[in-house]
Amino acid sequence: MSFNGQRLTIARQRRGHSKTSLASLLDVTARSVSGWESGEYPPESGHIAKLVDVLAFPESFFEAGDLVAPNKDAVSFRSMTSMKAAQRDATIAACAVANMLTDWVETKYTLPPVDVPDMREYAPEVAAEALRQHWRLGYRPIGHMVHLLEAKGVRVFSLSQNCVEVDACSIWLAGRPFALLNTYKSAERSRFDAAHELGHLLLHKHGAPNGQEAEKEANTFARHFLMPVAAVRADAPRVPTLGELLRKKKTWNVSVAALAYHYWKIGVLSEWHYKSLAIEMQGRGWRTNEPEGSERERSRLWEKLFAALRQEGKGKGWLAHELSLPTSEISELLFGLVTSSVEGIESARTPPRRGHLKLVSDG
């Protein structure tokens, strides 16, 4: 098998290296790394061994065909201002690996079809209400955002440790919607990120528009999708206090700060009242430490998949071997989305029978 330079680019980016920093570790020139990645010439066997050691990807990873990798302009990022180029590239490379993992899963199991309509012509508030109608959610609180997304065909993954400064990202890749969430955040903020990325998938398919305008639209969509105005107004206390906010946030399963801001934007709170509550929240540290946090949402799809693999005597190590990936890549893409019970047994080598991963929305 010939050496695949595109896969070297992805492995390098996953490890957060520039061409220069990788070249330094390999004791070669950056021009050499550039030549390997472009396919101008392959690395010698000794250099391949060093690549395997430094990047911790198996040699077989570099011998397979091209991965479907997104253009950076097609990815919608949350928290763009604090994101470094290396973190952006690592996240984009994670999307390529996630797509490869999804390809493998879809050869073995029938996943839920994609039901994410194109709403690029809609205002964010209108899109939120229209999607609730389309998915027949009514105006009730969303029970579980990750389960809902998975049931509607969105492939949900976790952002890895070298991407923790990125709040979340989303992309359409090979006709499928992907959402990568920062599972280090509080459960409430991660839920809001999931709704935010859903907004990007609906409103900004293929990455346009970009920047702060798109971020504001996705935030507005998320607020209205998680907290439909008519129901929130009907449920709102007459004079919202922090105690009332703390009680009502459990109904909608959002952060206290998100609920207070939504109350202000829809006219339940005056600007003065909202700012007073915000100052009080800041003083109590609720901006960074969510009070009375809810339980973290986990993936139903991946839990079911690993349960099916366990029945075959397999686990993450077996799956990583099948995909020529380090086990750490599987772990990082699913961090916080599955329980530790997915480890399974690593002995059997026969592929599982094709089956259905049936997901029922509990949104």
Order of alpha helices (4+ residues) and beta strands (2+ residues): alpha-alpha-alpha-alpha-beta-alpha-beta-alpha-alpha-beta-beta-beta-alpha-alpha-alpha-alpha-alpha-alpha-alpha-alpha-alpha-beta
